[in-house]
Amino acid sequence: MICSTSNLAQRRYVVRMWVAAALCILFSVVTALEFKRGHPTGVLTYLMAILPALPIIGALVGTGIYLLEEADEFQRNLLIQSLLGGMGAILSVATVWGNLEDFAHAPHLDLIWVYPMFWVFVGLSYGVVTLRYR
Amino acid sequence: MKNRLRVLRAERNWSQADLAQRLEVSRQSVNAIETGKFDPSLPLAFKLARLFETNIEDLFSDES
């Protein structure tokens, strides 16, 4: 996503994403172990279930911070277009799949896949967007 | 939008990377502006004009 000659904003963005990814893995393991061993109850159930999602929300906020910090307007423009492409694609896929589930008995797609699929679409979108500027 | 960036840059023997460094943007940004595929914001256009010691009107033309 980020070009090889990265600036300070891009380097900070990459660090934030690695931290978020590491925390997501750690919190997922903690939550899985907690539900396997401890069977949390009450409010703790909700808190533990939400825990792995917090770094993901953090990664989205981190992306927003990058857009604020990035001084190179062209690079900012590339990412904004890619994010819009990714959002459009994932919303389209989710809507189409929802209708297929409702009316055509398609297998249920767990909502947890929406986030990774969003970034796959952002990546594809980035490839298409950058083609325009070659 | 058409522009004279390539000519002005060549007159100074600057590469796209040199210009990018002076503008504090990526080389891809300079290439996109130079080829007319990306129109810079007004602040960046002013920065370019100052760098080449010219006016924005002399640097950019709105002819398609």
N, CA and C atoms of all chains as a GROMACS GRO file, in nm:
protein
  594
    1MET      N    1   0.081  -0.119   0.000
    1MET     CA    2   0.000   0.000   0.000
    1MET      C    3   0.086   0.126   0.000
    2ILE      N    4   0.185   0.126   0.089
    2ILE     CA    5   0.267   0.245   0.101
    2ILE      C    6   0.390   0.231   0.011
    3CYS      N    7   0.425   0.340  -0.060
    3CYS     CA    8   0.537   0.333  -0.153
    3CYS      C    9   0.669   0.312  -0.079
    4SER      N   10   0.771   0.268  -0.153
    4SER     CA   11   0.896   0.228  -0.091
    4SER      C   12   0.969   0.347  -0.026
    5THR      N   13   0.961   0.466  -0.088
    5THR     CA   14   1.026   0.582  -0.030
    5THR      C   15   0.930   0.646   0.069
    6SER      N   16   0.909   0.579   0.183
    6SER     CA   17   0.805   0.622   0.275
    6SER      C   18   0.850   0.743   0.357
    7ASN      N   19   0.754   0.828   0.389
    7ASN     CA   20   0.782   0.944   0.472
    7ASN      C   21   0.747   0.910   0.617
    8LEU      N   22   0.762   1.009   0.705
    8LEU     CA   23   0.741   0.985   0.849
    8LEU      C   24   0.598   0.939   0.877
    9ALA      N   25   0.500   1.003   0.814
    9ALA     CA   26   0.359   0.966   0.837
    9ALA      C   27   0.334   0.821   0.798
   10GLN      N   28   0.394   0.779   0.686
   10GLN     CA   29   0.375   0.642   0.638
   10GLN      C   30   0.443   0.542   0.730
   11ARG      N   31   0.562   0.579   0.780
   11ARG     CA   32   0.632   0.488   0.872
   11ARG      C   33   0.554   0.473   1.002
   12ARG      N   34   0.498   0.585   1.050
   12ARG     CA   35   0.418   0.579   1.173
   12ARG      C   36   0.292   0.495   1.151
   13TYR      N   37   0.234   0.507   1.032
   13TYR     CA   38   0.114   0.430   0.998
   13TYR      C   39   0.145   0.280   1.000
   14VAL      N   40   0.257   0.242   0.939
   14VAL     CA   41   0.296   0.101   0.935
   14VAL      C   42   0.317   0.047   1.076
   15VAL      N   43   0.384   0.126   1.162
   15VAL     CA   44   0.405   0.083   1.301
   15VAL      C   45   0.271   0.063   1.372
   16ARG      N   46   0.179   0.158   1.353
   16ARG     CA   47   0.046   0.148   1.416
   16ARG      C   48  -0.026   0.020   1.370
   17MET      N   49  -0.014  -0.011   1.240
   17MET     CA   50  -0.082  -0.130   1.188
   17MET      C   51  -0.023  -0.259   1.246
   18TRP      N   52   0.112  -0.262   1.260
   18TRP     CA   53   0.176  -0.380   1.318
   18TRP      C   54   0.135  -0.398   1.464
   19VAL      N   55   0.130  -0.288   1.537
   19VAL     CA   56   0.088  -0.294   1.678
   19VAL      C   57  -0.056  -0.345   1.687
   20ALA      N   58  -0.142  -0.291   1.602
   20ALA     CA   59  -0.284  -0.332   1.602
   20ALA      C   60  -0.296  -0.480   1.568
   21ALA      N   61  -0.219  -0.525   1.469
   21ALA     CA   62  -0.225  -0.666   1.428
   21ALA      C   63  -0.177  -0.757   1.543
   22ALA      N   64  -0.068  -0.716   1.608
   22ALA     CA   65  -0.014  -0.796   1.720
   22ALA      C   66  -0.115  -0.802   1.835
   23LEU      N   67  -0.176  -0.688   1.867
   23LEU     CA   68  -0.275  -0.685   1.975
   23LEU      C   69  -0.398  -0.768   1.939
   24CYS      N   70  -0.436  -0.765   1.812
   24CYS     CA   71  -0.553  -0.841   1.766
   24CYS      C   72  -0.529  -0.991   1.786
   25ILE      N   73  -0.409  -1.036   1.749
   25ILE     CA   74  -0.375  -1.178   1.767
   25ILE      C   75  -0.373  -1.212   1.916
   26LEU      N   76  -0.306  -1.127   1.995
   26LEU     CA   77  -0.295  -1.151   2.139
   26LEU      C   78  -0.434  -1.157   2.205
   27PHE      N   79  -0.518  -1.058   2.174
   27PHE     CA   80  -0.651  -1.051   2.235
   27PHE      C   81  -0.739  -1.167   2.188
   28SER      N   82  -0.722  -1.210   2.064
   28SER     CA   83  -0.799  -1.324   2.012
   28SER      C   84  -0.763  -1.451   2.088
   29VAL      N   85  -0.633  -1.469   2.112
   29VAL     CA   86  -0.588  -1.587   2.186
   29VAL      C   87  -0.641  -1.582   2.330
   30VAL      N   88  -0.628  -1.464   2.393
   30VAL     CA   89  -0.676  -1.447   2.532
   30VAL      C   90  -0.825  -1.477   2.540
   31THR      N   91  -0.902  -1.422   2.447
   31THR     CA   92  -1.048  -1.443   2.447
   31THR      C   93  -1.082  -1.590   2.425
   32ALA      N   94  -1.014  -1.651   2.326
   32ALA     CA   95  -1.042  -1.792   2.296
   32ALA      C   96  -1.012  -1.879   2.418
   33LEU      N   97  -0.898  -1.855   2.483
   33LEU     CA   98  -0.861  -1.932   2.602
   33LEU      C   99  -0.960  -1.910   2.716
   34GLU      N  100  -1.000  -1.783   2.733
   34GLU     CA  101  -1.093  -1.749   2.841
   34GLU      C  102  -1.227  -1.820   2.824
   35PHE      N  103  -1.276  -1.824   2.698
   35PHE     CA  104  -1.405  -1.890   2.674
   35PHE      C  105  -1.392  -2.042   2.681
   36LYS      N  106  -1.272  -2.092   2.649
   36LYS     CA  107  -1.250  -2.237   2.653
   36LYS      C  108  -1.239  -2.286   2.797
   37ARG      N  109  -1.168  -2.209   2.879
   37ARG     CA  110  -1.140  -2.254   3.015
   37ARG      C  111  -1.238  -2.199   3.118
   38GLY      N  112  -1.259  -2.066   3.111
   38GLY     CA  113  -1.327  -2.001   3.222
   38GLY      C  114  -1.478  -1.987   3.210
   39HIS      N  115  -1.531  -1.994   3.086
   39HIS     CA  116  -1.673  -1.970   3.063
   39HIS      C  117  -1.720  -1.844   3.136
   40PRO      N  118  -1.674  -1.727   3.089
   40PRO     CA  119  -1.713  -1.602   3.157
   40PRO      C  120  -1.864  -1.581   3.151
   41THR      N  121  -1.915  -1.511   3.248
   41THR     CA  122  -2.060  -1.485   3.253
   41THR      C  123  -2.086  -1.336   3.266
   42GLY      N  124  -2.212  -1.298   3.242
   42GLY     CA  125  -2.254  -1.159   3.261
   42GLY      C  126  -2.181  -1.062   3.170
   43VAL      N  127  -2.151  -0.946   3.226
   43VAL     CA  128  -2.087  -0.838   3.149
   43VAL      C  129  -1.952  -0.883   3.094
   44LEU      N  130  -1.882  -0.967   3.170
   44LEU     CA  131  -1.750  -1.015   3.128
   44LEU      C  132  -1.757  -1.088   2.994
   45THR      N  133  -1.868  -1.157   2.970
   45THR     CA  134  -1.886  -1.227   2.842
   45THR      C  135  -1.877  -1.128   2.726
   46TYR      N  136  -1.949  -1.016   2.742
   46TYR     CA  137  -1.951  -0.915   2.635
   46TYR      C  138  -1.814  -0.849   2.621
   47LEU      N  139  -1.754  -0.817   2.735
   47LEU     CA  140  -1.623  -0.750   2.732
   47LEU      C  141  -1.518  -0.838   2.665
   48MET      N  142  -1.519  -0.967   2.702
   48MET     CA  143  -1.420  -1.060   2.644
   48MET      C  144  -1.445  -1.080   2.494
   49ALA      N  145  -1.574  -1.083   2.457
   49ALA     CA  146  -1.608  -1.105   2.316
   49ALA      C  147  -1.565  -0.984   2.230
   50ILE      N  148  -1.576  -0.866   2.290
   50ILE     CA  149  -1.544  -0.744   2.215
   50ILE      C  150  -1.393  -0.719   2.209
   51LEU      N  151  -1.320  -0.772   2.306
   51LEU     CA  152  -1.177  -0.745   2.320
   51LEU      C  153  -1.097  -0.755   2.189
   52PRO      N  154  -1.110  -0.865   2.110
   52PRO     CA  155  -1.029  -0.873   1.986
   52PRO      C  156  -1.068  -0.768   1.882
   53ALA      N  157  -1.189  -0.713   1.895
   53ALA     CA  158  -1.233  -0.613   1.796
   53ALA      C  159  -1.171  -0.476   1.823
   54LEU      N  160  -1.127  -0.452   1.946
   54LEU     CA  161  -1.075  -0.320   1.982
   54LEU      C  162  -0.951  -0.280   1.898
   55PRO      N  163  -0.852  -0.372   1.879
   55PRO     CA  164  -0.738  -0.334   1.793
   55PRO      C  165  -0.780  -0.308   1.648
   56ILE      N  166  -0.887  -0.375   1.605
   56ILE     CA  167  -0.935  -0.354   1.468
   56ILE      C  168  -0.992  -0.212   1.455
   57ILE      N  169  -1.069  -0.172   1.556
   57ILE     CA  170  -1.120  -0.034   1.558
   57ILE      C  171  -1.002   0.063   1.564
   58GLY      N  172  -0.902   0.025   1.645
   58GLY     CA  173  -0.781   0.107   1.656
   58GLY      C  174  -0.710   0.122   1.522
   59ALA      N  175  -0.708   0.014   1.444
   59ALA     CA  176  -0.643   0.019   1.312
   59ALA      C  177  -0.717   0.115   1.219
   60LEU      N  178  -0.851   0.116   1.229
   60LEU     CA  179  -0.929   0.208   1.146
   60LEU      C  180  -0.902   0.353   1.187
   61VAL      N  181  -0.896   0.374   1.320
   61VAL     CA  182  -0.864   0.509   1.370
   61VAL      C  183  -0.723   0.548   1.324
   62GLY      N  184  -0.631   0.450   1.330
   62GLY     CA  185  -0.493   0.473   1.286
   62GLY      C  186  -0.486   0.512   1.139
   63THR      N  187  -0.574   0.454   1.058
   63THR     CA  188  -0.579   0.491   0.917
   63THR      C  189  -0.626   0.636   0.902
   64GLY      N  190  -0.725   0.673   0.983
   64GLY     CA  191  -0.774   0.811   0.982
   64GLY      C  192  -0.665   0.909   1.025
   65ILE      N  193  -0.587   0.870   1.126
   65ILE     CA  194  -0.477   0.956   1.173
   65ILE      C  195  -0.373   0.972   1.062
   66TYR      N  196  -0.347   0.862   0.991
   66TYR     CA  197  -0.250   0.870   0.880
   66TYR      C  198  -0.298   0.972   0.775
   67LEU      N  199  -0.428   0.967   0.745
   67LEU     CA  200  -0.481   1.060   0.645
   67LEU      C  201  -0.465   1.205   0.691
   68LEU      N  202  -0.475   1.226   0.823
   68LEU     CA  203  -0.455   1.361   0.877
   68LEU      C  204  -0.308   1.401   0.874
   69GLU      N  205  -0.220   1.302   0.898
   69GLU     CA  206  -0.077   1.332   0.908
   69GLU      C  207  -0.007   1.341   0.772
   70GLU      N  208  -0.060   1.270   0.673
   70GLU     CA  209   0.007   1.262   0.543
   70GLU      C  210   0.007   1.399   0.474
   71ALA      N  211   0.127   1.453   0.453
   71ALA     CA  212   0.138   1.586   0.393
   71ALA      C  213   0.136   1.579   0.240
   72ASP      N  214   0.164   1.460   0.186
   72ASP     CA  215   0.167   1.444   0.040
   72ASP      C  216   0.024   1.422  -0.010
   73GLU      N  217  -0.032   1.526  -0.069
   73GLU     CA  218  -0.174   1.519  -0.107
   73GLU      C  219  -0.204   1.412  -0.212
   74PHE      N  220  -0.106   1.380  -0.296
   74PHE     CA  221  -0.128   1.276  -0.397
   74PHE      C  222  -0.140   1.139  -0.330
   75GLN      N  223  -0.050   1.111  -0.236
   75GLN     CA  224  -0.056   0.983  -0.164
   75GLN      C  225  -0.185   0.973  -0.083
   76ARG      N  226  -0.224   1.085  -0.023
   76ARG     CA  227  -0.350   1.090   0.054
   76ARG      C  228  -0.468   1.059  -0.039
   77ASN      N  229  -0.464   1.120  -0.156
   77ASN     CA  230  -0.568   1.100  -0.255
   77ASN      C  231  -0.577   0.954  -0.300
   78LEU      N  232  -0.461   0.890  -0.318
   78LEU     CA  233  -0.459   0.748  -0.358
   78LEU      C  234  -0.527   0.661  -0.253
   79LEU      N  235  -0.493   0.686  -0.126
   79LEU     CA  236  -0.550   0.603  -0.020
   79LEU      C  237  -0.700   0.629  -0.004
   80ILE      N  238  -0.741   0.755  -0.013
   80ILE     CA  239  -0.884   0.787   0.000
   80ILE      C  240  -0.964   0.717  -0.110
   81GLN      N  241  -0.913   0.723  -0.233
   81GLN     CA  242  -0.982   0.656  -0.344
   81GLN      C  243  -0.988   0.505  -0.321
   82SER      N  244  -0.877   0.449  -0.270
   82SER     CA  245  -0.872   0.305  -0.244
   82SER      C  246  -0.970   0.265  -0.133
   83LEU      N  247  -0.974   0.347  -0.028
   83LEU     CA  248  -1.067   0.319   0.083
   83LEU      C  249  -1.212   0.325   0.035
   84LEU      N  250  -1.242   0.426  -0.048
   84LEU     CA  251  -1.379   0.437  -0.102
   84LEU      C  252  -1.412   0.316  -0.189
   85GLY      N  253  -1.315   0.274  -0.270
   85GLY     CA  254  -1.334   0.155  -0.354
   85GLY      C  255  -1.358   0.032  -0.268
   86GLY      N  256  -1.276   0.018  -0.162
   86GLY     CA  257  -1.289  -0.096  -0.071
   86GLY      C  258  -1.424  -0.096   0.000
   87MET      N  259  -1.465   0.022   0.045
   87MET     CA  260  -1.596   0.032   0.114
   87MET      C  261  -1.710  -0.002   0.019
   88GLY      N  262  -1.703   0.052  -0.102
   88GLY     CA  263  -1.807   0.025  -0.200
   88GLY      C  264  -1.816  -0.123  -0.231
   89ALA      N  265  -1.699  -0.186  -0.246
   89ALA     CA  266  -1.695  -0.328  -0.281
   89ALA      C  267  -1.750  -0.414  -0.167
   90ILE      N  268  -1.705  -0.386  -0.044
   90ILE     CA  269  -1.749  -0.472   0.067
   90ILE      C  270  -1.898  -0.451   0.097
   91LEU      N  271  -1.946  -0.327   0.084
   91LEU     CA  272  -2.090  -0.303   0.103
   91LEU      C  273  -2.171  -0.375  -0.004
   92SER      N  274  -2.121  -0.374  -0.126
   92SER     CA  275  -2.191  -0.442  -0.236
   92SER      C  276  -2.194  -0.593  -0.212
   93VAL      N  277  -2.077  -0.648  -0.177
   93VAL     CA  278  -2.069  -0.793  -0.154
   93VAL      C  279  -2.159  -0.833  -0.037
   94ALA      N  280  -2.152  -0.755   0.072
   94ALA     CA  281  -2.232  -0.788   0.191
   94ALA      C  282  -2.381  -0.781   0.161
   95THR      N  283  -2.422  -0.682   0.084
   95THR     CA  284  -2.564  -0.666   0.049
   95THR      C  285  -2.611  -0.780  -0.041
   96VAL      N  286  -2.530  -0.809  -0.143
   96VAL     CA  287  -2.565  -0.917  -0.235
   96VAL      C  288  -2.570  -1.050  -0.160
   97TRP      N  289  -2.469  -1.074  -0.075
   97TRP     CA  290  -2.465  -1.201  -0.002
   97TRP      C  291  -2.581  -1.211   0.096
   98GLY      N  292  -2.616  -1.099   0.160
   98GLY     CA  293  -2.731  -1.098   0.251
   98GLY      C  294  -2.860  -1.138   0.181
   99ASN      N  295  -2.877  -1.085   0.061
   99ASN     CA  296  -2.996  -1.121  -0.017
   99ASN      C  297  -2.993  -1.267  -0.059
  100LEU      N  298  -2.873  -1.315  -0.094
  100LEU     CA  299  -2.860  -1.456  -0.132
  100LEU      C  300  -2.893  -1.546  -0.013
  101GLU      N  301  -2.849  -1.505   0.107
  101GLU     CA  302  -2.880  -1.583   0.227
  101GLU      C  303  -3.031  -1.585   0.253
  102ASP      N  304  -3.093  -1.466   0.238
  102ASP     CA  305  -3.237  -1.454   0.267
  102ASP      C  306  -3.325  -1.529   0.168
  103PHE      N  307  -3.289  -1.518   0.040
  103PHE     CA  308  -3.381  -1.568  -0.062
  103PHE      C  309  -3.332  -1.692  -0.138
  104ALA      N  310  -3.200  -1.716  -0.136
  104ALA     CA  311  -3.150  -1.829  -0.218
  104ALA      C  312  -3.080  -1.934  -0.132
  105HIS      N  313  -3.098  -1.924  -0.001
  105HIS     CA  314  -3.041  -2.022   0.092
  105HIS      C  315  -2.890  -2.039   0.078
  106ALA      N  316  -2.823  -1.929   0.051
  106ALA     CA  317  -2.675  -1.934   0.046
  106ALA      C  318  -2.623  -1.959   0.187
  107PRO      N  319  -2.505  -2.022   0.200
  107PRO     CA  320  -2.451  -2.047   0.335
  107PRO      C  321  -2.424  -1.916   0.409
  108HIS      N  322  -2.438  -1.920   0.542
  108HIS     CA  323  -2.420  -1.799   0.621
  108HIS      C  324  -2.274  -1.756   0.623
  109LEU      N  325  -2.252  -1.628   0.597
  109LEU     CA  326  -2.117  -1.572   0.602
  109LEU      C  327  -2.102  -1.496   0.734
  110ASP      N  328  -2.005  -1.540   0.815
  110ASP     CA  329  -1.984  -1.477   0.944
  110ASP      C  330  -1.937  -1.332   0.924
  111LEU      N  331  -1.998  -1.240   1.000
  111LEU     CA  332  -1.965  -1.098   0.986
  111LEU      C  333  -1.819  -1.066   1.016
  112ILE      N  334  -1.754  -1.155   1.088
  112ILE     CA  335  -1.613  -1.130   1.123
  112ILE      C  336  -1.524  -1.122   0.999
  113TRP      N  337  -1.572  -1.177   0.886
  113TRP     CA  338  -1.493  -1.175   0.762
  113TRP      C  339  -1.503  -1.042   0.688
  114VAL      N  340  -1.596  -0.958   0.730
  114VAL     CA  341  -1.615  -0.830   0.659
  114VAL      C  342  -1.488  -0.745   0.665
  115TYR      N  343  -1.427  -0.737   0.784
  115TYR     CA  344  -1.310  -0.651   0.800
  115TYR      C  345  -1.190  -0.696   0.713
  116PRO      N  346  -1.148  -0.825   0.723
  116PRO     CA  347  -1.036  -0.863   0.634
  116PRO      C  348  -1.070  -0.851   0.486
  117MET      N  349  -1.198  -0.881   0.452
  117MET     CA  350  -1.237  -0.868   0.312
  117MET      C  351  -1.231  -0.722   0.266
  118PHE      N  352  -1.266  -0.631   0.358
  118PHE     CA  353  -1.259  -0.487   0.327
  118PHE      C  354  -1.117  -0.450   0.285
  119TRP      N  355  -1.017  -0.496   0.361
  119TRP     CA  356  -0.879  -0.460   0.329
  119TRP      C  357  -0.830  -0.528   0.201
  120VAL      N  358  -0.882  -0.649   0.174
  120VAL     CA  359  -0.848  -0.714   0.046
  120VAL      C  360  -0.900  -0.626  -0.069
  121PHE      N  361  -1.023  -0.578  -0.054
  121PHE     CA  362  -1.081  -0.491  -0.158
  121PHE      C  363  -1.007  -0.357  -0.167
  122VAL      N  364  -0.964  -0.304  -0.052
  122VAL     CA  365  -0.886  -0.179  -0.054
  122VAL      C  366  -0.757  -0.201  -0.132
  123GLY      N  367  -0.692  -0.316  -0.108
  123GLY     CA  368  -0.568  -0.348  -0.179
  123GLY      C  369  -0.591  -0.359  -0.330
  124LEU      N  370  -0.698  -0.428  -0.368
  124LEU     CA  371  -0.730  -0.442  -0.510
  124LEU      C  372  -0.761  -0.306  -0.571
  125SER      N  373  -0.837  -0.227  -0.495
  125SER     CA  374  -0.875  -0.094  -0.539
  125SER      C  375  -0.752  -0.007  -0.559
  126TYR      N  376  -0.655  -0.020  -0.466
  126TYR     CA  377  -0.531   0.058  -0.476
  126TYR      C  378  -0.457   0.025  -0.606
  127GLY      N  379  -0.455  -0.106  -0.639
  127GLY     CA  380  -0.390  -0.149  -0.763
  127GLY      C  381  -0.456  -0.086  -0.885
  128VAL      N  382  -0.589  -0.082  -0.884
  128VAL     CA  383  -0.662  -0.024  -0.997
  128VAL      C  384  -0.640   0.127  -1.003
  129VAL      N  385  -0.647   0.192  -0.886
  129VAL     CA  386  -0.632   0.338  -0.879
  129VAL      C  387  -0.493   0.380  -0.929
  130THR      N  388  -0.388   0.308  -0.885
  130THR     CA  389  -0.252   0.347  -0.924
  130THR      C  390  -0.227   0.325  -1.073
  131LEU      N  391  -0.302   0.232  -1.134
  131LEU     CA  392  -0.289   0.210  -1.278
  131LEU      C  393  -0.318   0.339  -1.355
  132ARG      N  394  -0.412   0.418  -1.304
  132ARG     CA  395  -0.452   0.542  -1.372
  132ARG      C  396  -0.338   0.644  -1.378
  133TYR      N  397  -0.245   0.634  -1.285
  133TYR     CA  398  -0.140   0.734  -1.276
  133TYR      C  399  -0.008   0.688  -1.334
  134ARG      N  400  -0.008   0.572  -1.403
  134ARG     CA  401   0.119   0.523  -1.461
  134ARG      C  402   0.140   0.580  -1.600
  135MET      N  403  -0.518   1.911  -1.660
  135MET     CA  404  -0.463   2.046  -1.673
  135MET      C  405  -0.320   2.038  -1.726
  136LYS      N  406  -0.292   2.117  -1.830
  136LYS     CA  407  -0.155   2.118  -1.887
  136LYS      C  408  -0.061   2.198  -1.797
  137ASN      N  409   0.066   2.165  -1.803
  137ASN     CA  410   0.163   2.241  -1.724
  137ASN      C  411   0.301   2.237  -1.789
  138ARG      N  412   0.388   2.325  -1.742
  138ARG     CA  413   0.523   2.336  -1.798
  138ARG      C  414   0.628   2.280  -1.703
  139LEU      N  415   0.585   2.193  -1.615
  139LEU     CA  416   0.677   2.142  -1.513
  139LEU      C  417   0.798   2.071  -1.573
  140ARG      N  418   0.770   1.986  -1.672
  140ARG     CA  419   0.879   1.907  -1.730
  140ARG      C  420   0.986   1.998  -1.791
  141VAL      N  421   0.938   2.103  -1.862
  141VAL     CA  422   1.031   2.196  -1.928
  141VAL      C  423   1.114   2.272  -1.823
  142LEU      N  424   1.044   2.325  -1.724
  142LEU     CA  425   1.113   2.403  -1.621
  142LEU      C  426   1.210   2.317  -1.541
  143ARG      N  427   1.169   2.194  -1.519
  143ARG     CA  428   1.254   2.101  -1.445
  143ARG      C  429   1.380   2.069  -1.528
  144ALA      N  430   1.358   2.046  -1.658
  144ALA     CA  431   1.470   2.014  -1.747
  144ALA      C  432   1.568   2.131  -1.756
  145GLU      N  433   1.515   2.253  -1.757
  145GLU     CA  434   1.602   2.372  -1.763
  145GLU      C  435   1.698   2.379  -1.644
  146ARG      N  436   1.653   2.323  -1.534
  146ARG     CA  437   1.736   2.325  -1.412
  146ARG      C  438   1.811   2.194  -1.390
  147ASN      N  439   1.795   2.102  -1.484
  147ASN     CA  440   1.860   1.970  -1.472
  147ASN      C  441   1.817   1.894  -1.347
  148TRP      N  442   1.693   1.913  -1.312
  148TRP     CA  443   1.641   1.842  -1.193
  148TRP      C  444   1.570   1.715  -1.238
  149SER      N  445   1.592   1.609  -1.165
  149SER     CA  446   1.513   1.486  -1.189
  149SER      C  447   1.379   1.501  -1.117
  150GLN      N  448   1.289   1.410  -1.144
  150GLN     CA  449   1.160   1.413  -1.071
  150GLN      C  450   1.185   1.396  -0.922
  151ALA      N  451   1.285   1.312  -0.889
  151ALA     CA  452   1.317   1.289  -0.747
  151ALA      C  453   1.370   1.417  -0.682
  152ASP      N  454   1.451   1.493  -0.758
  152ASP     CA  455   1.504   1.621  -0.705
  152ASP      C  456   1.390   1.716  -0.674
  153LEU      N  457   1.298   1.727  -0.770
  153LEU     CA  458   1.185   1.818  -0.751
  153LEU      C  459   1.098   1.771  -0.634
  154ALA      N  460   1.078   1.639  -0.628
  154ALA     CA  461   0.997   1.583  -0.519
  154ALA      C  462   1.058   1.618  -0.383
  155GLN      N  463   1.190   1.608  -0.376
  155GLN     CA  464   1.259   1.639  -0.250
  155GLN      C  465   1.240   1.785  -0.212
  156ARG      N  466   1.249   1.872  -0.313
  156ARG     CA  467   1.232   2.016  -0.287
  156ARG      C  468   1.089   2.049  -0.245
  157LEU      N  469   0.995   1.975  -0.299
  157LEU     CA  470   0.854   2.000  -0.266
  157LEU      C  471   0.808   1.924  -0.141
  158GLU      N  472   0.892   1.831  -0.096
  158GLU     CA  473   0.859   1.742   0.016
  158GLU      C  474   0.737   1.657  -0.013
  159VAL      N  475   0.735   1.602  -0.135
  159VAL     CA  476   0.631   1.507  -0.175
  159VAL      C  477   0.701   1.386  -0.237
  160SER      N  478   0.622   1.284  -0.273
  160SER     CA  479   0.681   1.165  -0.334
  160SER      C  480   0.710   1.190  -0.483
  161ARG      N  481   0.801   1.108  -0.538
  161ARG     CA  482   0.830   1.121  -0.681
  161ARG      C  483   0.705   1.089  -0.764
  162GLN      N  484   0.624   0.995  -0.713
  162GLN     CA  485   0.500   0.960  -0.782
  162GLN      C  486   0.408   1.082  -0.796
  163SER      N  487   0.410   1.166  -0.692
  163SER     CA  488   0.327   1.287  -0.694
  163SER      C  489   0.373   1.380  -0.806
  164VAL      N  490   0.504   1.399  -0.815
  164VAL     CA  491   0.559   1.487  -0.919
  164VAL      C  492   0.523   1.433  -1.057
  165ASN      N  493   0.541   1.302  -1.073
  165ASN     CA  494   0.509   1.239  -1.202
  165ASN      C  495   0.361   1.257  -1.238
  166ALA      N  496   0.274   1.237  -1.139
  166ALA     CA  497   0.130   1.249  -1.165
  166ALA      C  498   0.092   1.393  -1.202
  167ILE      N  499   0.154   1.490  -1.136
  167ILE     CA  500   0.125   1.631  -1.167
  167ILE      C  501   0.181   1.666  -1.305
  168GLU      N  502   0.305   1.623  -1.327
  168GLU     CA  503   0.374   1.657  -1.453
  168GLU      C  504   0.300   1.602  -1.575
  169THR      N  505   0.246   1.482  -1.561
  169THR     CA  506   0.176   1.420  -1.674
  169THR      C  507   0.030   1.466  -1.684
  170GLY      N  508  -0.010   1.557  -1.596
  170GLY     CA  509  -0.144   1.613  -1.601
  170GLY      C  510  -0.252   1.520  -1.551
  171LYS      N  511  -0.210   1.412  -1.482
  171LYS     CA  512  -0.310   1.316  -1.432
  171LYS      C  513  -0.360   1.353  -1.293
  172PHE      N  514  -0.290   1.442  -1.227
  172PHE     CA  515  -0.331   1.485  -1.093
  172PHE      C  516  -0.312   1.636  -1.083
  173ASP      N  517  -0.420   1.705  -1.049
  173ASP     CA  518  -0.412   1.850  -1.034
  173ASP      C  519  -0.377   1.884  -0.889
  174PRO      N  520  -0.268   1.960  -0.870
  174PRO     CA  521  -0.229   1.991  -0.732
  174PRO      C  522  -0.325   2.090  -0.667
  175SER      N  523  -0.324   2.090  -0.535
  175SER     CA  524  -0.404   2.188  -0.461
  175SER      C  525  -0.342   2.326  -0.482
  176LEU      N  526  -0.416   2.429  -0.444
  176LEU     CA  527  -0.366   2.566  -0.458
  176LEU      C  528  -0.236   2.587  -0.378
  177PRO      N  529  -0.228   2.539  -0.251
  177PRO     CA  530  -0.101   2.558  -0.178
  177PRO      C  531   0.018   2.493  -0.248
  178LEU      N  532  -0.003   2.373  -0.305
  178LEU     CA  533   0.109   2.306  -0.374
  178LEU      C  534   0.143   2.377  -0.505
  179ALA      N  535   0.040   2.428  -0.571
  179ALA     CA  536   0.064   2.504  -0.695
  179ALA      C  537   0.145   2.630  -0.664
  180PHE      N  538   0.113   2.699  -0.556
  180PHE     CA  539   0.190   2.817  -0.514
  180PHE      C  540   0.334   2.778  -0.482
  181LYS      N  541   0.349   2.663  -0.414
  181LYS     CA  542   0.483   2.616  -0.377
  181LYS      C  543   0.566   2.591  -0.504
  182LEU      N  544   0.502   2.530  -0.604
  182LEU     CA  545   0.570   2.503  -0.730
  182LEU      C  546   0.609   2.634  -0.799
  183ALA      N  547   0.514   2.728  -0.799
  183ALA     CA  548   0.540   2.857  -0.865
  183ALA      C  549   0.656   2.930  -0.797
  184ARG      N  550   0.658   2.927  -0.665
  184ARG     CA  551   0.767   2.992  -0.591
  184ARG      C  552   0.902   2.925  -0.622
  185LEU      N  553   0.898   2.792  -0.628
  185LEU     CA  554   1.020   2.716  -0.654
  185LEU      C  555   1.079   2.749  -0.792
  186PHE      N  556   0.991   2.765  -0.890
  186PHE     CA  557   1.036   2.795  -1.026
  186PHE      C  558   1.038   2.946  -1.054
  187GLU      N  559   1.014   3.022  -0.950
  187GLU     CA  560   1.015   3.170  -0.958
  187GLU      C  561   0.929   3.219  -1.073
  188THR      N  562   0.805   3.174  -1.074
  188THR     CA  563   0.712   3.214  -1.178
  188THR      C  564   0.572   3.226  -1.118
  189ASN      N  565   0.473   3.253  -1.205
  189ASN     CA  566   0.334   3.261  -1.158
  189ASN      C  567   0.263   3.129  -1.185
  190ILE      N  568   0.157   3.106  -1.108
  190ILE     CA  569   0.079   2.984  -1.129
  190ILE      C  570   0.025   2.980  -1.272
  191GLU      N  571  -0.018   3.098  -1.322
  191GLU     CA  572  -0.074   3.104  -1.458
  191GLU      C  573   0.029   3.064  -1.564
  192ASP      N  574   0.156   3.093  -1.536
  192ASP     CA  575   0.261   3.057  -1.632
  192ASP      C  576   0.300   2.910  -1.620
  193LEU      N  577   0.266   2.852  -1.507
  193LEU     CA  578   0.302   2.712  -1.480
  193LEU      C  579   0.192   2.617  -1.528
  194PHE      N  580   0.068   2.658  -1.504
  194PHE     CA  581  -0.046   2.573  -1.538
  194PHE      C  582  -0.137   2.643  -1.638
  195SER      N  583  -0.198   2.562  -1.723
  195SER     CA  584  -0.295   2.616  -1.817
  195SER      C  585  -0.419   2.528  -1.812
  196ASP      N  586  -0.536   2.590  -1.815
  196ASP     CA  587  -0.658   2.510  -1.802
  196ASP      C  588  -0.708   2.455  -1.936
  197GLU      N  589  -0.623   2.467  -2.040
  197GLU     CA  590  -0.660   2.405  -2.169
  197GLU      C  591  -0.662   2.254  -2.152
  198SER      N  592  -0.762   2.190  -2.211
  198SER     CA  593  -0.770   2.045  -2.196
  198SER      C  594  -0.678   1.976  -2.297
   0.00000   0.00000   0.00000
